[in-house]
Each structure stands twice: as C-alpha cells, then as structure tokens.
C-alpha cells in the first residue's frame, strides 16, 4: 500500500476561515451599539397598583 500525500491546501483555508469568523465575532461584540428601546419598559405590577388594591380590599 502506498500512502497518499496529504492535501496542503484545504487545512490552511479551513483554519483561516475559522480565525476570520472568530475575529468578526469579537469585533461585533466589542464595537456593537446597544439597542435602544422605543418606549421605556413599564413594570407589570407597580407600587401604585398595590396601594389601590389595598384600599379596595380595606
């Protein structure tokens, strides 16, 4: 049996692709702008509601 010579082209391309993907992900993580919400988030149960319900039950 004869051993096949390894392909010296595929491995460096795969490694370069993985490395480029890693750098792109790191760049996006570091330089990403935080998303701003259009409206402020309102709590589902506020202090005003609890006071109103307490007054109704009394």
N, C-alpha and C positions, 0 to 999 in steps of 0.2 A: 504494500500500500504506500502511496505517496501522499505526503501532507500537502494540503493546499496552502498557498501563500495568503496570509490574512489581507483583507482589503484595508488599505491605509487611508481611504478617502471617507468612508462612512462614519467612523468613530469621531474624528475631529469635527465633522459637521454636526453630529448629534450633541457633542459637548458644547460647541459654540451656540447652538440653539437653546440649550438648557441655560447656559450662562446668560445669554441675551434676555431670555424670559425672566430670569431672576433679577437682573438689573432693571428691567422695565417695571416689574412689580415693586421693587424697592423705591424706584423713582416716584411712582404713583403714590405709594404710601407716605413718603416724606413730603412731597410737594402738593398733595391733594388739598383742595379747598374744602372746608367743612360746609355741608349743605345747610342752608338756612331754611327754616320752616316758614311758610307763608303766614300762618296765624299762630299765635302762642298756644301752647297746649294747655287746655283747661282741665283741672283735676276732676275726676268723676264724682268725688264726694268732698265738698268743701266745708269749711267751718260754718259758713252762713247757713248751709242746708241743715247741718246737725243742730244748730241753735233753733231754727224754725221748726224742725221736727220735735225737738224737746219741748217747745212751747205748745205745740198742738196736743201732745200727749199729756200735758200737765193739767 
